[in-house]
Amino acid sequence: MNTLERFIGEISAEPQPLLANTSGTLLFEIRDDNETVFALVTVDKGRVGVEEVPAPRDADATIRADRALVDAIAAGRANAMAAVLRGEMGVEGDSELLMDFQRIFPGPDDPR
């Protein structure tokens, strides 16, 4: 299990207050060596879930990035919005959903 799925698995047991007013789907297209892995993250008014999917799907936002960057974001070593601004991560669709979702990732001083 990679860092993104592990992180979301840890937080999915309880509603996330920072996402209480947020609903939507984010498709992470994660480049890992010569393959692309797809993880569909669902947010429903604070409830968060993730599933690996075999191919791209319709989602409110699609995020494209390398595995190392996604793992760094999920571990609190990188910031998703800063990565977008630097051109390291691509976002199509509802970028506001990514901004909302970014709030639940750990920060650099978070002990996770």
N, C-alpha and C positions, 0 to 999 in steps of 0.2 A: 504494500500500500504506500502510495507516495504522500508527500507532506500535505498537499491540498486536501486529499480525501481524508487523511488522518485528522487534520485540523477541523474539518467540517463534521466529521464523525464525533469528535469530542464536544463540539458545541451544539450538535443537533438534539441532544437529550432535553435541553431546556430552551424555551423561547428566548430570543435575543432582544432585549429591550431597545437597543439602538436601531433595530429594524422593525419595530412595532407598526410603523406606518408604511412599510415597504413590501411590495409583492412583485414578482417577476421571475424570469429565468435568465441565467447567464450560461452560455456555452463556452467553456474554456477549450481552445484548440492548442494543445501543448505539444510543441516539437521536442522530441526526445531522440537524439541521434538522427537516424534516417527515417523515422516514423512519426506519425502524429497521433496522439491520444486525445480522446474527446471526453470531457467531464461536464455533465449537465448539473448545474447548481440551481435549486429551486428555493425561492424565498417567498413565504406566505405569511405576512403580518407577524414577523418575528420568528417563525419556524423555518429552519434551514435544513435542506437535505441535498445529497449529492449522489449521482450514479454515473458510472462509466458507461458510455454509449459507443456502439461500434462505428458510427459514422456521424457526420454533421447533422444537426437538427435545427428546426426553427427555434429561435430563442429571442427574447427581448434585446439581449446584448450578446455579441460574440467577442471574445477576448482571445487574441493570438499572441503567444509568447513561447520562449524556450523554457524547458523544464527547470533549469537552474534558477531562472528569474521567478517563476511561479513558486518554486520551493522557498526561495528567499523571502517572497512576499508573505507566504503562509507562515513562515517562521519568525516574521517580524524584522528581518534584516534588510528589507527593501520596501518601498512604498509604491503601490500600484499607480496612483495618479502621477507621481514623479516619473515613473517608467514610461507612462503614456506620453508625457510632455517631452521626454528625451528621445522618443521614437523607438524605444526598446520593446514596447508592447502596443499592439494594435487593438482598437475598439471599433466595432460597427454596431449601429443601433443605439439603444438607450444608454448613453454614457453616464447619465445621472444615476442609473441603477448601479453601475460600478462604483461611483462616488459614495453612494449609500453603503454598499457592501464593504468597501475599503475600511469603513469605521469599525468593523468587528475584527479585522486582522490585528494581531498583536503588534505593538510598537517595539522599538529597539530596547526599551527598558522593561518590557513585559517578561516575566520569568517563565513563560511557556516553553 
